[in-house]
Amino acid sequence: MAYTLGNAMIYTGDEFIEKGYVTVEDEKITDVGRMDFFHNRMDRDLNGKLVMPAWVNAHTHVYSTLATGMSVEFHPMTFTEILRQLWWKLDKSLGAEEIEISAMVAAANFIHNGVATIFDHHSSPNHIKGSLDILKKAMVDLAGMRGVFCFETSDRDGFQMNALEENADFYEKNKDSTHSSGMIGLHASFTLSDETLERTSEICDGKIPIHVHVAEGIEDELDSINNHNARIIERFDRYNLLIENSIYAHCIHVNDEEIRLISKKNGFIAVNPQSNMNNAVGIPDLYRFKKNGAKVALGNDGFGFSPAFDLRLLALSQKHLNEDPLAFSSSSLKDTVNASYELAINHLGEKFGKIKPGFAADLSVIDYAPATPITFKNFYDHLFFGITETPINSLYIAGKPVMIDGEIKTFDEREIRKTSRRIADKLWKKM
Ligand SMILES: [Zn+2]
């Protein structure tokens, strides 16, 4: 299938085209340029709307979708108590039906927010086998998104070899796809025994990247120092787990040496400032990450679905942390967004983040009517102050129109939300 979107403002990643067109063939972009030089048939007139590359979310938890509005007894004094009183209760109650509907609702919400690709960290300890396939079938095969999935291996209730097997099976089945892929999911150092890390190391074999929470709460780092005589990243390194393209989510309490190790081993730190502030666990220090050479991608830890909030909170958190209004510029924002594309490129073997021939046709169409001049130079300022406040009109993923004029085309969203309310009600009563 080939088509051309025309009369659009286009941010290509390398330039800003005031009035341009983009041609898509099958899953990729084949041509982009100015309308002055376009003489073929236009299939969709965008009437001045903005086209830019769709977003990547580098760390999320689709399984938390049905928690919106849920009420549990909640009086945590530490981060671990937040996990025990809320998330570990929820994930234990999830079966196939709840996982599937969480995935469909999450897909709808991500699509409305211009997200094409997610790196999901899944947990459902009482329904492990086949859980990643359920997510992939719903979000990738049906909804049309791209996803890199893993299952959260943890020893919190004893060793579960089947969690590692689920990761390894899914990785194997999806390793050649540009739409879905797998990683080896680990919860966090403080819930993982040496034996489990040993088994994980055998499965990864220095090749399959891990996706793990690192020093989100201070207790994770203290546990590693006190019980394993090493800091978290050093502990993982002992087991040869610092595999290229691994994701280390949070890294709030790591030291410079750990950041340098992550950087040396070509890993990615995924930051999630909204979630961190909600849990009151601290704020990641991007200046320190940058100083030590680490790549930093942007996730949201399952806190909502909108990168607009994440981008804004990221910038605000850094200014607040450093007590400096210049601590995080629009070029730092651009670096974080680009690192997220790089992460997706490395996992899915497709080119993302630019609107250029040969790149994936993952395009976001936004109803942005700038009130001031917009150029390549000030594009990220427009993004920060204006574009992120503007609704996404349409989303194309791998060339497929998954949403047009605010309406999802790949499934019946109304029906999904109705079913979801019914299943969530049943889930909450069961917890
Ligand atoms: Zn997380």
Residues whose N, C-alpha, C, O or C-beta is under 5 A from the ligand:
A	BS01	ZN	D301
